[in-house]
Amino acid sequence: MGALLAIAVLVVGVPRIFRALNTVSTDDAYVNGYVTFVAPRVAGQVARVLVDDNNRVKKGDVLVELDPEPFQVQVAIKQAALDAAQADLVVAEANVRAAVAQARSHRFKLARAIEDVDNQIALIRARVATWEQSKATMALAQAEFDRAARLLSTKVVSAEEFDQRREALDVAKAQVTQAFENILQARVALGLPAEAPQGASLGDVPPDLDQTFSSVREALAALIQSAAPLGVVPSSYDLTPKQTLAEFYKRDPGGKVDRIYAEIIKNAPALQQAKANLLRAQRDLDQAKLDLRYTTIVAEIDGVITRRNVNPGNNVQVGQSLMAIRSLRDIWVDANFKETQLRNLRIGQRVDLEVDMYGGKRTFEGRISGFTFGTGSTLALLPAQNATGNFVKVVQRLPVRIDVTNYDPDKLPLFVGLSVSPSVDLKTPPTGSNAGKFLQEPAPESPSPSPALSKP
């Protein structure tokens, strides 16, 4: 009998001793998992609730429906605003093109005003030439009259011929007077003094008269006024018309007027404002449609419904918790090992997880995936303060995360909060990412956002 007892002790005890020497275990462990709180993104009245506590749902399943009618009305309003903004854009483009046509007309009027002044200057010079010619004709008539007067007493020239010479002289004097008055009239028309300054000729005019004359400046002001709504403003209001036009042509490297006006139309403030209003109306409509879509609240993960606290007819606010979804697949075990047990524990070690839920011990496979960077006491709401001098050393426990591998929740689900007895296999080498380490590698840097997404 004693021999049988000894054999039984050896059969049962030796494997346990061997297991104890090659494993590290704890009874302070439990199942943990992610929980997703369901909350509305828009405020409204609950129309329907389609799930209840403990219902299993899949990602995308409808959980709650809010009354969509107020949001449908907003969509219709925003759609009307978008249609109006599109019509405003068409009107703005037509107005801009009309303004461009008016600016082109004023540009032609400015060129015509400059030409008119140049013509007036040329007319003055032509009249000065006519005056000089008239004076030469008068001098000839005077000489012939004087000759006829000397010869009248000798009867070489008849009285009739003398009278003709006197008449020709009078006509020549009148022509000189008329030519002179024509010059004065042309000078006054250009705003010049009737009499030329001392030492100057009547044909002399300021070299920049075609840039400073009142009609030219008036045409320039009209051009600037018509171009201002198009966003075309000269660098200085002291520029001459030629400088202003030259600055305008510099807008295109080749000086192509059609390309310049096409660019002006494209960047016209009124058109840009209409485009911005259209874009804003489009975004408002998108937001209204998005809010309408948010009236249907769906599950974001696969899991089981818990903590339902919403019913039809309730008025809910943005962010208000309606229920929670416990994940079935994203679960793990938090095992609190004593600090004296951590010497041989590393990431990647195999773990046997024993659960008592299914009638006797049921073992699941696991793997150490990380160590919490702090003991439970330091992470408590009111951590212990040991700086008073009365410190007593107490063995601390460090939470170790163990991922469950080869887990099928459809067959044997693990419920959050269940007690677990993990046993870490020290004999089998660690495997997987970060194997054999205490800390995981730093997460890879996320790629920088694309330029299109980073713009304001």
C-alpha positions in Angstrom: 0.0 0.0 0.0 2.8 2.4 0.9 4.5 1.6 -2.4 1.4 2.4 -4.3 1.1 5.7 -2.5 4.7 6.5 -3.2 4.2 5.7 -6.9 1.1 7.9 -6.9 3.0 10.8 -5.3 5.8 10.4 -7.9 3.4 10.3 -10.8 1.5 13.3 -9.6 4.2 15.3 -7.8 7.1 15.1 -10.2 5.2 16.7 -13.2 4.0 19.5 -10.9 7.5 20.1 -9.5 8.9 20.1 -13.1 6.1 22.5 -14.1 6.8 24.8 -11.1 10.5 25.0 -12.0 9.8 25.9 -15.7 6.8 28.3 -15.3 5.8 31.4 -13.5 2.1 31.8 -12.6 -0.2 34.1 -10.7 -3.8 33.9 -9.6 -4.2 37.7 -9.9 -5.3 38.0 -13.5 -8.5 38.7 -15.4 -9.9 39.1 -18.9 -10.0 42.6 -20.3 -11.2 44.1 -23.6 -12.0 47.2 -25.5 -15.3 48.9 -24.9 -16.8 51.4 -27.4 -19.3 53.8 -26.1 -22.1 54.6 -28.6 -23.0 58.3 -28.7 -24.9 60.5 -31.3 -23.0 63.0 -33.5 -26.1 65.2 -33.8 -28.8 66.2 -31.3 -32.3 65.0 -32.0 -35.3 62.9 -30.9 -34.9 59.1 -30.8 -37.3 57.4 -33.3 -36.3 53.8 -32.9 -33.9 51.6 -30.8 -33.2 48.4 -32.6 -31.0 46.6 -30.0 -31.1 45.6 -26.4 -28.5 44.6 -23.8 -26.6 41.4 -24.6 -27.5 41.5 -28.3 -24.6 40.6 -30.5 -24.0 43.1 -33.3 -21.6 43.4 -36.2 -19.9 46.5 -37.5 -22.3 48.6 -39.5 -25.5 47.2 -37.9 -28.1 49.9 -37.1 -28.5 50.6 -33.4 -30.5 53.7 -33.0 -32.4 56.0 -35.4 -33.1 59.6 -34.8 -36.0 61.6 -36.3 -34.6 62.5 -39.7 -37.3 65.1 -40.8 -35.6 68.2 -39.3 -32.3 67.3 -41.0 -34.1 66.6 -44.3 -35.5 70.1 -44.1 -32.0 71.5 -43.6 -30.7 69.5 -46.6 -33.4 71.1 -48.7 -32.5 74.6 -47.4 -28.8 74.1 -48.1 -29.6 72.7 -51.6 -31.6 75.9 -52.4 -28.7 78.0 -51.1 -26.3 76.0 -53.3 -28.5 76.6 -56.4 -28.6 80.3 -55.6 -24.8 80.4 -55.2 -24.4 78.7 -58.6 -26.7 81.3 -60.2 -24.8 84.1 -58.5 -21.6 82.7 -59.9 -23.0 82.9 -63.5 -24.1 86.5 -62.8 -20.8 87.4 -61.4 -18.9 86.0 -64.4 -21.2 88.0 -66.7 -20.6 91.2 -64.7 -16.9 90.7 -64.7 -16.9 90.2 -68.5 -19.0 93.3 -68.8 -16.5 95.2 -66.6 -13.6 94.0 -68.7 -15.4 95.2 -71.8 -15.9 98.6 -70.2 -12.3 98.7 -69.2 -11.2 97.9 -72.7 -13.4 100.7 -74.0 -11.8 103.2 -71.6 -8.4 102.0 -72.7 -9.3 102.8 -76.2 -10.7 106.2 -75.1 -7.4 106.9 -73.4 -5.5 106.1 -76.5 -7.9 108.3 -78.5 -7.4 111.2 -76.1 -3.6 111.0 -76.5 -4.0 110.9 -80.2 -6.3 113.9 -80.1 -3.7 115.9 -78.2 -1.0 114.9 -80.6 -3.2 116.0 -83.5 -3.8 119.3 -81.8 0.0 119.8 -81.4 0.5 118.9 -85.0 -2.2 121.3 -85.9 -0.5 124.1 -84.0 2.7 123.5 -85.8 0.9 123.4 -89.2 -0.8 126.7 -88.4 2.6 128.2 -87.4 3.9 127.1 -90.8 0.9 128.6 -92.5 1.4 131.8 -90.5 5.1 132.0 -91.6 4.0 131.4 -95.2 1.4 134.2 -94.9 4.0 136.5 -93.6 6.2 135.8 -96.6 3.3 136.4 -98.9 2.6 139.7 -97.1 6.2 140.7 -97.5 6.1 140.1 -101.2 2.8 142.0 -101.5 4.3 144.9 -99.5 7.3 145.0 -101.8 5.1 145.0 -104.9 2.9 147.7 -103.4 5.9 149.9 -102.6 7.3 149.4 -106.2 3.8 150.3 -107.6 3.6 153.4 -105.4 7.0 154.7 -106.7 6.1 154.0 -110.3 2.7 155.6 -110.1 4.0 159.2 -110.5 5.9 158.2 -113.6 2.9 156.8 -115.1 4.6 153.4 -115.6 2.0 151.8 -113.3 -1.6 152.7 -113.9 -3.9 153.6 -111.0 -5.8 150.4 -111.6 -2.7 148.3 -111.2 -1.8 150.3 -108.1 -5.1 149.6 -106.6 -4.6 145.9 -107.3 -1.3 145.9 -105.5 -2.9 147.6 -102.5 -5.7 145.1 -102.4 -3.2 142.2 -102.6 -1.3 143.7 -99.7 -4.5 144.1 -97.6 -5.5 140.5 -98.3 -2.0 139.3 -97.3 -2.2 141.2 -94.1 -5.6 139.8 -93.3 -4.2 136.3 -94.0 -1.3 136.8 -91.6 -3.8 138.0 -89.0 -6.1 135.1 -89.5 -3.2 132.6 -89.4 -1.9 134.1 -86.2 -5.4 133.9 -84.6 -5.7 130.3 -85.7 -2.5 129.6 -83.8 -3.7 131.3 -80.7 -7.0 129.4 -80.9 -5.2 126.1 -81.1 -2.8 127.0 -78.2 -5.7 128.0 -76.0 -7.5 124.8 -76.8 -4.6 122.8 -75.4 -4.4 125.0 -72.3 -1.3 126.9 -73.4 -0.8 130.6 -73.0 -1.9 132.5 -76.1 1.4 134.3 -76.4 4.6 132.2 -76.4 7.0 132.8 -73.6 9.9 135.0 -74.3 12.5 133.3 -76.5 10.1 130.6 -77.5 8.2 129.9 -80.7 4.4 129.7 -81.0 4.9 126.1 -82.2 6.7 125.1 -79.0 4.7 122.9 -76.6 5.7 120.9 -73.5 7.1 117.5 -74.5 4.7 115.6 -72.1 1.6 117.6 -73.0 -0.1 114.4 -74.4 0.4 112.8 -70.9 -0.7 115.7 -68.8 -3.6 117.3 -70.7 -6.9 117.4 -68.9 -8.8 115.2 -71.3 -6.0 112.5 -71.2 -5.9 112.6 -67.4 -9.7 112.3 -67.3 -9.6 109.3 -69.7 -6.9 107.8 -67.5 -9.0 108.3 -64.3 -12.0 106.6 -66.0 -9.8 103.7 -67.0 -8.5 103.3 -63.5 -12.0 103.5 -62.0 -13.4 100.8 -64.4 -10.4 98.5 -63.8 -10.4 98.8 -60.0 -13.4 96.4 -59.5 -11.4 93.9 -61.5 -8.5 94.0 -59.1 -6.3 95.9 -61.5 -4.8 98.9 -59.7 -1.7 100.9 -60.8 1.3 100.8 -58.5 1.1 104.6 -58.2 -1.5 107.2 -59.1 1.3 109.5 -60.3 2.1 107.3 -63.3 1.6 108.8 -66.7 -0.8 107.2 -69.1 2.1 105.6 -71.0 3.6 104.2 -67.8 0.2 102.9 -66.7 -0.3 101.1 -70.0 3.2 99.8 -69.9 2.7 98.4 -66.4 -0.6 96.8 -67.7 1.2 95.0 -70.5 3.9 93.7 -68.1 1.2 91.4 -66.7 2.0 88.9 -69.5 5.6 88.2 -70.5 4.7 88.4 -74.2 2.4 91.4 -73.7 -0.6 89.5 -75.1 -3.7 91.4 -74.3 -6.0 88.5 -74.6 -4.0 86.5 -72.1 -3.9 89.4 -69.8 -7.7 89.9 -69.8 -8.3 86.1 -69.4 -6.1 86.2 -66.3 -7.9 89.3 -65.0 -11.3 87.6 -65.5 -10.0 84.5 -63.7 -8.8 86.4 -60.7 -11.5 89.1 -60.5 -12.5 89.7 -56.9 -16.2 89.5 -57.6 -15.7 86.2 -59.4 -13.5 84.8 -56.6 -16.1 85.9 -54.0 -18.9 84.2 -56.0 -16.7 81.0 -56.2 -16.0 81.2 -52.4 -19.7 81.5 -51.7 -20.5 78.6 -54.0 -17.8 76.5 -52.2 -19.2 77.5 -48.8 -22.8 76.6 -49.9 -21.5 73.2 -51.2 -19.8 72.6 -47.8 -22.9 73.6 -46.0 -24.9 71.1 -48.1 -22.3 68.4 -47.4 -22.5 69.1 -43.7 -26.4 68.9 -43.8 -26.2 65.6 -45.6 -23.6 64.4 -43.2 -25.9 65.4 -40.2 -28.8 63.6 -41.9 -26.6 60.5 -42.3 -25.7 60.7 -38.6 -29.3 60.3 -37.6 -28.7 56.6 -38.2 -26.4 55.4 -35.5 -24.5 52.2 -36.4 -22.1 49.9 -34.6 -18.5 50.8 -35.1 -17.1 47.4 -34.0 -18.2 43.8 -33.7 -19.3 43.0 -30.2 -22.1 42.7 -27.6 -24.4 45.5 -26.4 -24.2 46.6 -22.8 -25.4 49.5 -20.7 -28.3 50.5 -22.9 -29.9 53.6 -21.5 -31.9 55.1 -24.4 -35.5 54.6 -25.4 -37.7 55.9 -28.3 -38.9 59.5 -27.7 -35.8 60.5 -25.7 -34.1 63.8 -26.8 -30.4 63.1 -27.0 -27.4 65.5 -27.2 -24.1 65.2 -29.1 -21.8 62.9 -27.2 -24.4 61.6 -24.9 -23.7 57.9 -24.0 -26.5 55.7 -25.3 -25.0 52.3 -24.8 -21.7 50.5 -25.0 -20.3 47.7 -27.2 -17.9 45.2 -25.7 -15.6 43.7 -28.3 -15.6 39.9 -28.6 -12.3 39.6 -30.5 -10.1 42.4 -29.2 -9.5 41.0 -25.7 -6.5 40.2 -23.6 -5.5 39.2 -20.1 -4.1 41.6 -17.5 -1.9 39.5 -15.2 -0.5 41.2 -12.1 2.8 39.4 -11.4 4.8 40.2 -8.3 8.0 42.1 -8.9 9.9 39.0 -7.6 8.5 37.0 -10.5 9.5 39.3 -13.3 13.2 38.3 -13.5 12.7 35.8 -16.3 9.6 37.3 -18.0 10.0 38.7 -21.5 7.8 39.8 -24.4 7.0 36.9 -26.7 6.9 34.1 -24.1 4.2 31.5 -24.4 1.5 31.5 -21.7 -1.2 29.0 -20.8 -4.4 30.6 -19.6 -6.6 28.5 -17.4 -10.3 29.6 -17.0 -12.8 27.9 -14.7 -15.9 29.1 -16.6 -16.6 26.0 -18.8 -16.8 23.3 -16.2 -13.4 22.4 -15.1 -10.2 24.0 -16.2 -10.2 25.2 -19.8 -6.8 26.2 -21.2 -6.3 29.0 -23.8 -3.1 29.9 -25.5 -1.5 33.3 -24.9 1.6 35.4 -25.5 3.2 38.2 -23.4 2.9 41.4 -25.5 4.1 44.0 -23.0 4.7 45.3 -19.5 2.8 48.3 -18.1 5.3 51.0 -17.3 4.3 51.4 -13.7 2.9 49.3 -10.8 -0.7 49.3 -9.8 -0.1 51.5 -6.8 1.5 54.2 -8.9 -1.4 54.2 -11.3 -4.1 54.4 -8.6 -6.3 57.4 -8.2 -4.6 58.3 -5.0 -1.1 56.8 -5.2 0.8 56.1 -2.0 3.1 58.8 -0.6 6.2 57.2 0.9 8.2 60.3 1.5 7.2 60.7 5.1 9.9 58.4 6.5 7.6 55.6 7.6 8.0 53.6 4.4 7.6 49.8 4.7 8.7 47.7 1.8 5.8 45.8 0.2 6.1 43.5 -2.8 4.5 45.3 -5.7 2.6 43.9 -8.6 3.2 44.9 -12.2 0.5 44.5 -14.8 1.6 42.3 -17.7 -0.5 42.2 -20.8 -1.0 38.8 -22.4 -2.6 38.5 -25.8 -4.9 35.6 -26.4 -3.9 33.6 -29.5 -5.8 31.2 -31.7 -9.0 32.5 -30.1 -12.4 31.8 -31.6 -15.2 33.7 -29.7 -17.9 31.8 -31.6 -16.9 28.6 -29.9 -15.6 29.5 -26.4 -16.0 33.3 -25.7 -14.0 34.9 -22.9 -16.1 37.4 -21.0 -14.5 40.6 -19.7 -13.7 40.3 -16.0 -13.3 36.5 -15.8 -10.6 35.3 -13.5 -7.6 33.7 -15.2 -4.7 31.7 -14.0 -1.8 32.4 -16.4 1.3 30.2 -16.5 4.3 31.6 -18.4 6.5 29.0 -20.1 10.1 29.8 -19.3 11.5 26.9 -21.2 10.2 27.8 -24.7 12.1 30.6 -26.3 10.1 33.9 -26.9 8.8 34.4 -30.5 7.2 37.2 -32.5 7.8 40.9 -32.6 10.0 42.4 -29.8 10.7 38.9 -28.6 13.0 38.7 -25.5 12.6 42.4 -24.6 11.0 44.3 -21.7 9.9 47.3 -23.9 8.4 47.4 -27.3 10.1 49.2 -30.2 9.0 52.7 -30.9 6.0 52.9 -33.2 7.0 53.9 -36.8 6.5 57.5 -37.7 3.3 58.2 -39.4 3.6 59.6 -43.0 3.3 63.3 -43.3 -0.1 64.5 -44.6 -0.4 65.2 -48.3 -0.2 68.8 -49.5 -3.8 68.8 -50.5 -4.9 67.8 -47.0 -2.5 70.2 -45.2 -3.9 73.3 -46.9 -6.2 75.7 -45.0 
